[in-house]
Amino acid sequence: MTIGRYGKFLLGVLGGGALILGALSWSPRQSRLTERPLPLPVTFSIVLPADSKVDTGLECSDATNEANAYAAYVSVRNALAKGQPTETIEYASCFLAGAGAGASHDPQAALVQFTGGIFDSNVLLGYLQMSFEASLSKAVETGQVSHWRSSSLGTAALEAYDRTHDKRFIDLFVSYFDRLLELRDSEFGFYDDFHQKVMQSWGERYDADGDWVSHVTIFSVTMLPATIAARRIRAEPELAQYREFADKVVQAFEIGYHEFADDLRPVPDSQGFWYWRPLENEFEATNHVHMQGEALLNMFALTGDPIFRDRINDFIRFFETGAKIDENGYVYWNYHPYFQVPKAMKDHNATELSEFAWKAGNTIGFLYHAESDGFKVSQALLEGMTRTISDHVLADNGYALNFYPLGGEERSKSEVKDLGERLHQKASTITRYLVAAAKAPKIREQVREIVATRQDLLGGGWFDNPDAAVGYAYFLDGSR
């Protein structure tokens, strides 16, 4: 690790091989991109596990405890994926016996049984502990937060709490997000070249020599799980000990969000507004704005601020105007909002009749959650969307390329190959469709079966990446 010239770092190995990072001193000031110190001089500690292996010869109670469960789970699943007989795999019986099921002697059948039926809080907790620390370490080392990854990890932790009411997941997320707040540009004085000021958000570099800029999508995606946490904390008396954290989140969102006011643009021929994408000179894509909408739903519930309510209603109405329902009841919409500037409609996403499935997964959650929060959403659209998900997107034990059965322009063989490879890279986003299971319970089992059986799509199962881990959290039943 390189030692930054703006802060002297302490590096040391603790018991168990943990790596600790911490800064001795730092004085924030406005600084240009070329002056950014790497690694970032932070004042907090990061504890990285030495490895993710589990010792041999443990009793089941030790192999499945908080310290070892994730590593043991992975070792069992990897052995099954290699075709090793179940009875020869150490710790396989620990998980399968706990689920009250006998293991198949066929490794492939056992792998499906294991992936589709073993959901353990300790396994997810171990994964999140490792992943939160690794995410922070990478952010400090590179100077840039992995916004979408961070958001999915946080969402998995909060989903796990919702399913189990296990406060360990709240503790873990609070510890993580408190440190993430210390990585905002405002903590270092890093200057946003687009907004011409220091933002209380997390910026990014568009290319190696480009501007440092933040935008409302980055901010909202990063803040989303924190707003979920704050909403739970304020609603549940048993979480009163975390009220200070919830207050901090609300304050950080209110201050940071309103700094993007200049990016809000009027929509032509309407009374509403939509966000502009910095540097691109076009309106933000719908799936990005709907991720923002998810955070705004939580913030409106927390504060009652009419500004949040108005943005939510704008996002819903403009989506409803642009979406279409065909004669079979299927729903589709373009990647861009219907009022997008003409030049943007020539990009590769806009040539598709509907969004790619991995992008539509970002779009849909806002609409289902808005309805459950009492906002008026077209029932015809929700019903059509649910049908499209169950009868097309997840049909035939697969994951469709586009949200709608028909694509856009005819694709060349190379384009088909490229998109197929992209689908494999994005397959873990299938878990975002679990939000629709509240309308059609079969969707829950469709997702479970696809993740369990389609090793060609998700070779790592529920821990293929953080998006998939949200699905693992969804299936927790509080048994541990």
N, C-alpha and C positions, 0 to 999 in steps of 0.2 A: 504494500500500500504506500502510495506517495504521501509525504507529509506536506500539507498546504502551508504556504508562507504567511498566511494570515492567522494561523492558529496552531499551536503546538499540541499534537495529539499524544495521548497515552495509549499504548497498545500493550496488552498483557494477556497471558493465558491463565484462566482461573481453573478451579477444580472442575473436572468433567470436560475440559478442552474448550470452554466458552471463550469467545473473543469479545473484549470490551473496547468500545470507542468512546472517547470523551474529550472535550476541548477545555483548555485552561482559561482562555480569554478571547473576547471578540467584541469589537465596537462597530455596530451597524453604521453604514453610510451608503449613500447612493453610489452605485458602481456600474460600469458598463460591462457588457458580456465578456469582453476580453480580460476583465480583471477578476472574474469569478474564481475564487480559490477552490481547488479540488485536492483532497476531499473536503466537503463542506465542514467548517469549524463549528461543530455542535456542542452543546453543553450536557447532552443526555448520554446514557449508555445503551449499547446494543449488545445483546447476548446471543451469539450464534452457536448452535450445537456443534460438537466436534464431528459427528457423523450421524447417520440415520439408521445404523445397524442395531439389531437387537441381540443380546447375548444368548447363547444356547443354554439349555438345561434349566430354564426358569419354570417355576410353577405357573399354572394358568393365571392365577390371581396376580402374579407379578408381570407376566407377559402382556396382560391386557390392562395394566394400570395406566395412569396418565403419562408416565415417563416412557413407556415402551409400546403402547398399543398401536400407534401409527406405524412404527418400524416393523412390528410383528405382522400387522395387517398387510403391509406392502410385501414383506418377504413371503407370506403365504400366497398372496395373489400372483406374484411373479413366478413362483414355483408352479402354480397351476397353469399359468399361461405358457410355460415351457413344456407342459405335458407330464409333469411329475405326478405319480399316483398320490392321492390324498393321504393314504395311510402312512406314507413315508415323509410327509411334510410336517416338520416340527411346528407346533402351535395351531395347526389347522383345526384340530378338534376343539381347541379352546374357544374359538369363535363359533364354530358350527354347533357345538353342544350348547353354548350360551343362547343360540337362536332357537334351540329346541328342535333341531333337525339333524338327521343323519346324512353324512356326506356321500355323494355318489362315488363309485369307484372309477368312473370315467372322468379323467382330468378336465375335459372340455365341459362336460355337464356340471362338474363340481365348480368350475370357474364361473359359469352362469349362475349357479345357485349361490355361490359366495358373493359375487358382485351384486346380484339382485336382492339378496336377503339379509346381508350383514350390515347393520347400521349401529354404530357404537359411539357414544359421546366422547369417550377417551381417544378414539381414533381421530376424530375430527379435531379435538382440542390439540392433540400433538401436531397435526398437520398445520393448524393455524399458528401455533406457537412458533414453529420453524419458519413458516412463510411470512408472518408479520416481521420477524427480525431480519430475514433475508431481504424483504422489500425495503425496510429502512436502511439497511447496510448499502444496498445498491443505490438508493437515492443519495445517501451521503457521499458515496464514492464517485458517482457520475454527475451530481448536482441537479438531477432531474427526477421527479417522482413518477413512478409508473401508475398513472392516474386510474386507468380502467382496471388494472390488476388489483390495485389497492381497494377500489370500490367493491370488487367482487369478493375479496377476502373479508372485508368488513360486513358485507351483506350476508355472507355465510355464517359469520359469528352471530349476527343478530337473528337470522333465521333459526339457528340452533337454539338461541335463548327462547325464542317464541315457541319452539317445539318442546323444550325440556324444562324451561324455567330454571336452568342451571346457571347460577350467577358467575360461574367461572368464565363463561363466554362474555359476559358484560365486563368483568375485570380485565380480561385479555384485550378486548377492543378498546376500553378506556385507556389502558396503558399504551397501546399502539397509537391511538389517535391524538393523545396529548403530545406525543413526540412528533407526529406528523404536522401538527399545527406549528411547531417550531421550525419547520422547513419551508414555511411560506416566504415569499420574496420579501415581505415587509420585515421579517426577522433579520435579514441581512442587508436590506437597503438595495436589493437588486432592481434595476431600472427596466421598466417595460417600454420598449422602443415604439410600440404601436400606440399605447394609451398615454405615453409621455409622462409617466409618473410611476412611483413605486406602488404596486398593487398588493392588497392583503389576500393573495391567492398564490397558486403554484404555477409558475410560468413554464414555458418550454421553448426549445430552439427548433425552428422549422427545418433548418438544414445546417450543415457544418459552418457556413459563414453567414447565416441568416439572422434576423432579428430575434431578440428574446421577447416573447409575448405570452400573455395569458388571455384566455377567453372564457366566456360564461359556461361553456360545456365542460371544460377542464374543472372549473371551480365547482360546478354542480355535481358532476360525477364523483369527484373526490369527497365532497361533503355529504353525499346521499346517505351512506350508512350511518354517519354521525347524526343526521336528522332523524333517522329511524330510531336510533338509540335514545335521543333526547325525548322523542315522543313517547316511547315506552316508559322512560324514567318518570316523566311528569304524570303519566296516567296510572302508574302502579305504585301504591303506597309502600310495598315491600322493597322498592328501589330508591327510597328516599335518600339513602346514603350517597347516591350519585347525582343529586340535584345540582351541585356546584358544576359538575361536568356538563350537564344539560344546559345550564345557563350560559356556560362558556361557548357551547356550540351555537346556541341561538344568537348570541351576540356576534360571533365570528361570521355567521351566515349573513345576518342583517347588514353588517358593515361591508363585507366582501361583495355580496351580491349587488348592492346599489352602486358599487364602483363601475359596474358595467352598463350603467344607464345610457351612456352615449352610444352603445352598440345596439340599442333598441330602435327599430325602424318602423314607421307606419306601413301597413300593408296596403298596396294600391286598391282603390275603390272599396275601402272598408273603414271602419272606425277602430280597428284593432291593430296590434303590433306583433312583430316577430323579431328575432335576433339576427343580426348581421355577423358574418364570419370574418374576423380580422384577417387582413392581407389578401383575402380571396375576392373581395368585392362582390359578394353574393350573399343571399340569405342562408342561414344555417339549415342543414339537412333535418328532416322531420325526426329521425330517430335520435339525433342529438338533443333537439329541443324537448322531446318527450322524456328523455332522461332528466333534464332539468325540471320538467313538470313533476316528476316523481318526488324530487326534493321539495318543490314548492307545495305539494299536497301536505307534506309533513310540517312545513313551516307555517302554512295557513292554519293547520290544526293547533299548532303551538302558540301562535300569536294573533290570529284573526285579522292579520294585516290585509286590507282590501287590495293592495298592490299585488300580493301573491294570488289572491282570488281572481283578479282581473286577468293576470297572465294565464292562469289555468284555463279560464273560460275561453280566452283567445285561442290557446293551443287546441282545445277541443273543437271549437267551431271551425277553425281553418282546416283541421284534419277531416272533419265531416264533409266539408265542402269539396275537398279534393278526392276523397275515397269513393269507390264505385262498387256496386253490388251487381253481379251478373245474374242471368236468368236461373242459374242453379243455386243461387244464394251464397256463392263464394265472394269474398271481398278482396279488392286489390287497390293499391295506391303506389304512386311513383316514389322513388327515393327522395326527390325534392318536393317541397310544397308547391301547390299549383300555381303560385304567383312568383316562382323563382325567376331570376333574370335570365334572358334568353341564352347568353353564352354558357351558363352553367348547365343548361339542358342538353348540351352536346357531350358532356362527359360520359364515361363508360357506365356509371351507375344509372344515369337518367335514361339510357337507351333501353333499360329493362322495363317491362310493363308493370312489374311490381318490385318491391325491395327484395334483395337476396334474403334468404331465411335468417341468416345470422345477424342481419341488420334489423329486420322486422322484429326480432326478439327484443330489441331495445325499445321499439315503438309501442308494442302492445300493452306492456305492463301499466303504463300511465293511464290508459283508458279504462282498464278493469279496476284499478285502484281509485281512479277519479269517481267512477260510479259507486263504489263501495263507500266512498267518503261523502256521498250525497250530491255530487255534481251531476248535472243533466247530461247524459251521453246517449246517443241514438241506440235504442235497443236493437233495431234492425242491423246496425253495424256490428254490435257486440255479438249478436247471434250468428251473423254471417262469418265474423272473424273466428268464433269458436268452432264453427263447422269447418272452415277452411283449415284450421289447425289440426283437428282430429281426422278429417277425411282426406286431407292432402299432405300437409307439412309432415305429419307423423304417420301417414298411412303406410301399410305394408312393411312395418318394422324398419322404416327408413327415415331419412331426414332430407326433405326436398331442397333443391338448390334455390328456388324462388318461392316466395310466400304464395304466389298464385300459380295454378297449373300451367298457364301459358307464359312464356318468357317475353323477350322483346324481339330485337332483330335476329335474323338467322346467324348462328355462330359457326365459325370455322372450327376444324378439328383441333387446332392448337388452342383456340379459346376454350373449347369444351374441356380439354385436358387441364388447362390452367385453372379453370373454375372448379373442376373436380378436385384438384389438389388444394385449392383454397377452402373448399367445403370440409375436407379432412382436417385442415388446420383450425377451422372454426366450429367443428362438430360439438364441442363442449357447450356452445351457446344453446344447445337444445334444451337445457334446463330452464331457460327463461320462459319456456312455454308452459311450465308448471302453473303459472299464474292463472291460466285458463281452466285449470282443473276444478276451480270453484264453480264453474258453469257446466263443465262436462267431466265428471269424475274419471271417465275412461282415459283421459289425457294423462292422468297420474300414472296409470299402469302402462300406457304406451311409452312414456319416457323411461320408466324403470326397465322395461323389457329391451328397449333399444340400447340403453347403456350397458345392460347386462350381457346382451348377446352379440352386439356389433363391435367386436374387437377390432375390425378393420377401420372403424370410425373413431373409437375412443380406446386406444390401446392401454391407456392408464386408468380406465374406468372412471370412477367418481373423482379421482385425483389426477386426471389428465391435465387440468389446470384449475385456477380458482373459480371459473365459471361452473365447471362440473361440480366442484366442491359445494357450491350453493345447493345443488340437487341432493347431495349426500345429507346436508343439514335438513333439507325439507323432509326427508324420510326418517329422521330420528323420532323415536317415540317416547323418550324419557326413561328408557329401561336402565340406564346407568346414570 
